[in-house]
Amino acid sequence: MFATIKSPIFIDVLTFELVEPIRSSLRAILRDEKGAECSRMEANVLKGDRTVTWKGLNDLPYGVYTLELFQGEDEQKMRLVKRV
């Protein structure tokens, strides 16, 4: 696991805490319960940066999502809930 999320419940922002920050790109994909891609974010992470914030998720419908994170060769999945 290369990242943790502050809370598995979100409204319009997700904040990731990187466990071992290395200079690389971070790609995040949110998928709905049917597996359809709902939103995507890519960010370049500088060495030493520990926090990445994904804004602009307020237009997504409420429900359960799967967050897929990719950093280099590493992949991680988490279950999240968007609420009111």
N, C-alpha and C positions, 0 to 999 in steps of 0.2 A: 504494500500500500504506500503510495507516494503522496497522497493528499487526504485531508479530512475536511469535512464540511461542518460549519458551525452548528447548523441545525438541519434535520431532515425535512423540516416544514418551512416553506418559504411563501412570500407574497409577491414580491417583484424583484428581489435581488438575491443572488447566491454568492456566498463568500467562501472561498477555498483557502485552507491553510496547507501549504506545502511542507512535507516532512523534511525532505532534503533538497532545498532549492539549488538547482543547477541551471546554468544558462541553456535554455532550450525553448522550444515552442510548446504550448499547452493547448490542446484542442478539447472542447467540451460539446457534447451533443445531448439534448433532452429529447426523449422519445415518450410518446403517450403509451397507454396500456395496450394498444394494438400494434405497437412497434414502429409507428410512423414518426419520422423526424419532425419535431415541432420548432426547434431552435438550435442554432449552432454558434459557437464562439471560438475564436482563435486568438491567442495572445502570446507575445514573446515575453518570456520570463527572464529577467536579468539575474545573474548570480547574486545570491543574498536576499532577493525578494522572497518573502514568505507568504504574502497574501495576494490573492487574485480575486477581484470583484466582478461579477457578471450582472450587469444592470439591464433594464428594459424588458423584464419578463412579465410585466403587468398585463399584457394583452393575451397571455395564454389562458385557456379555460381552467377552471378549478378541477383538481383531480390528482391521480397518481401518475408519476413519471419515473422513468429510468434515466439516470444521469450516467453517461459514458464519458470517462476522462482518458485522454491519451497524452503521454509525455514520452517522447522518444519511442522506445520499444515497449514501454510499460502501458498497460491498459487496466482500468479500474471501473467497476459499475456500482451504483448505489441507487436505492429506491428512495424517492422523494415524494412529498405531498404538497401541492399548491392549495392554499386555503384563502379564505376571505380576509 
